[in-house]
Amino acid sequence: METTCAAVKLTPTATGDIPVRCTKRPDHVTAGDPVHEARVGVFPVRWTNAE
């Protein structure tokens, strides 16, 4: 069983695009929270499935 959401997004960095994975719980979208969230170092990365 997964402990975090499986959503992944490519995000740009100074050295090229890297994949980041959402750190929220697996059911956050079905619970009404459509915003995925991750971090690249200290920088937050947020997205929805529509992006």
Summary of the structure (lengths in Angstrom):
residues: 51
radius of gyration: 11.2
end to end distance: 26.3
largest distance: 35.3
contacts: 106
relative contact order: 0.28
helix: 0%
strand: 35%
